[in-house]
Amino acid sequence: MRPRLTDDGIRPELDLHGCTVNEALHLARQLIIESVRRGRDSVRLIHGMSTSTPGKRTIKSALTELIENRELALHVSSAFKSEGHMIVALRRRGNRHIPGRMTLRNISHS
């Protein structure tokens, strides 16, 4: 399975199944930055259930660390973590909503 980005024009959803941890982090960062630029309120990141060996870095743990270490503090206001996914609330910073749907191509080459 490869990562998939679906976008209804309001809240993009990025399914990170099939990604390495580093690929997932790159795509999540770029989606958050591009979503803020387009005036979106939130993004949904699907990381799946962490069923790996204890102590091994997973997409879920890496995304949690990314949000909690405040690396994206200019873009992220909060995150709601649930089993299998997280919803990240974004800071709009006065950005107007840019209509149109995003694709993986919009974020993967950034």
C-alpha positions in Angstrom: 0.0 0.0 0.0 1.2 3.5 -0.8 0.4 6.8 1.0 -2.9 8.4 -0.2 -4.1 11.9 0.1 -7.8 12.6 -0.1 -9.1 16.1 0.0 -12.7 17.3 0.1 -11.7 20.9 -0.2 -12.2 21.4 3.5 -10.0 18.9 5.5 -7.4 16.9 3.8 -6.8 13.3 4.9 -3.4 11.7 4.6 -3.2 7.9 4.9 0.4 7.0 5.7 0.2 3.2 5.4 3.1 1.9 3.4 5.5 4.8 4.3 8.7 4.6 6.2 8.8 6.8 9.3 10.9 9.4 7.5 8.6 9.5 4.4 5.6 9.8 6.7 7.2 12.7 8.6 8.1 14.5 5.4 4.6 14.1 3.9 2.9 15.1 7.2 5.1 18.3 7.5 4.5 19.3 3.9 0.7 18.7 4.2 0.5 20.8 7.3 2.5 23.7 5.8 0.5 23.6 2.5 -2.8 23.3 4.4 -2.0 26.4 6.4 -1.0 28.2 3.2 -4.4 27.3 1.7 -6.3 28.5 4.8 -7.5 25.0 6.0 -8.5 24.5 9.6 -7.3 21.0 10.2 -5.8 17.9 8.6 -6.3 14.2 9.5 -3.2 12.0 9.6 -3.9 8.2 9.4 -0.9 6.4 10.9 -2.5 3.1 11.8 -2.2 1.0 14.9 1.2 0.7 16.4 1.7 -3.0 16.6 5.5 -3.1 16.3 8.2 -4.1 18.7 8.2 -2.0 21.9 10.8 0.7 21.8 10.9 0.8 18.0 10.0 4.1 16.4 6.7 4.0 14.6 4.9 6.5 12.4 2.5 7.1 15.3 5.2 7.8 17.8 7.1 10.0 15.3 4.1 12.1 14.5 3.3 12.5 18.2 6.9 13.7 18.7 6.7 16.0 15.7 3.6 17.7 17.2 4.7 17.7 20.8 8.2 19.1 20.2 6.6 22.2 18.8 8.7 22.1 15.6 5.5 23.1 13.7 4.3 25.5 16.4 3.8 28.3 13.8 1.3 26.0 12.0 -0.2 23.7 14.6 -2.5 24.9 17.4 -3.4 21.4 18.8 -3.8 17.8 18.0 -6.5 15.2 18.9 -4.9 11.8 19.0 -7.0 8.7 18.6 -6.4 5.0 17.8 -5.1 4.8 14.3 -5.2 8.6 13.4 -4.8 12.1 14.7 -6.5 15.3 13.7 -4.3 18.3 13.7 -5.8 21.7 14.2 -4.1 24.4 12.2 -3.3 28.1 12.8 -4.9 30.1 10.0 -2.8 33.2 10.6 -5.1 35.3 8.4 -4.7 33.1 5.4 -7.7 33.1 3.1 -9.2 29.8 2.0 -7.8 28.8 -1.4 -10.3 26.6 -3.2 -9.3 23.4 -4.9 -8.2 20.0 -3.8 -4.7 18.9 -2.9 -3.0 15.8 -4.3 0.1 14.0 -3.2 2.0 15.7 -6.0 1.3 19.1 -4.2 3.1 17.9 -1.1 5.5 15.2 -2.0 8.0 17.3 -4.0 8.1 20.2 -1.6 
